[in-house]
Each structure stands twice: as structure tokens, then as C-alpha cells.
Amino acid sequence: MKLNVKAFALAAGLVWGVNWFFLTWWMILFEGITHDVTLIGRWYRGYTVSPVGSLVALGYGFIDGFMLGLLVAWLYNKLAPRFKTKDE
């Protein structure tokens, strides 16, 4: 079975981006808005724990997840035929 690379990448991008978006809002809810540089802010330029930062994380997270999804699906499609059993 082959994976649809574009669909897998889109799904991975959406999941990863929305994850960072909601994580940022979770931190805003419990800790308040801070403009301190966080660990994730070192990877995602412009990210802070703020409403604007959640949108920045959504964008960067989508791009990261999309690229990782492309790589994973492409590798799967290239390597899966080599690991098929004789029963398949």
C-alpha cells in the first residue's frame, strides 16, 4: 500500500501547527501573556507566548509538519516494497 504523499504531508502539517497553536493558548490561559524568549522561540523566530505568537507557531508548525510529513511518506513509499512478506 502506498501513501498519498501530499495528503499525508497536509495532515501532518495541520496536526503539528494546530498543536503549537493550542499549546500556546494553554500557556496563555494558565501563565498569562509573556514576551520572554522561550525554547520554542529560539527555533521559531518571532514566537512569544501571546496571541500573535500562537499564529506564528501555527505557521511555522504547519511548515515543519508538512516538510516532515513529506519526508516520512516519501521514505515509506520508497522502503515499504522492500519489506513485503511473501504472503502479501
N, C-alpha and C positions, 0 to 999 in steps of 0.2 A: 504494500500500500504506500502510495506517495502522498506527501503532504502538499497542500496548496501553499506555496511559499509566501505569496502576498497576503493571503488571509491569515496565516499564522503570524506573520510579522505585524499586521494590523492589530490583531488580538493581543499580542504581547505588548505592543506599544500602548494600547489603551489601558490594559491592566496595570502596567508599570507607571504610566502617567497619572492615572486616577488614584493609584496607591499613594504616590507622593502628595497629590493634592489633598486627599483626606487626612493623611498623616500630619500635614501642616496645619489643617484646621483643628485636628485633635490637640495639637500642641498649643494653638491659639486659645482653645477652649479652656485648657487646664493651666497654662502658664502665662497666658497673655501675649500681646504683641511685643516682640523684641527685635531689635535691629542688629543684634550681635551676629558675628560671623560664626556659623556652625560648621561641623564637619562636612555636611552635605553642601553647604555654601562654598566650600573650597573647590568642590567638583563642578557645581552648577553656579556659574558666575551670575551675580545679581540676586541670588536666593537669600531671603531672610524669613524669619517666622512672622509673616504678615500676610494680609490678603493678596497683595501683589506678588509676594514671594510664592504663594501657593500656585499662582498662574505660571510663574517662571518654572517652578518644579514640574507642573503639568506638561509644559512644553518640552523641557529637557528630558523629563522622564519618558515622554512619548517617543522622542527621537532615540534615546538609549534602548528602550524596549523594542522599538521597531528594528533597529540595527541588530540587536541580539537575536530577535525572532527570525530575521532573515538568515543570519548565520546558522542558527540551530536547525531550521527547516531545510536549508540547503545541504548542510552536512548530513542530516538524517536521510535525505533523498539520495545522496551520493553513497552513503555507507550501508544503508538498510539492505540493499540487494546482496551484499557480501555475507550477511549473517542469516540468510534464509535457511530454514531446515529443508530436508528432502520431502517432508510431508506437505509443505506449502506449495 
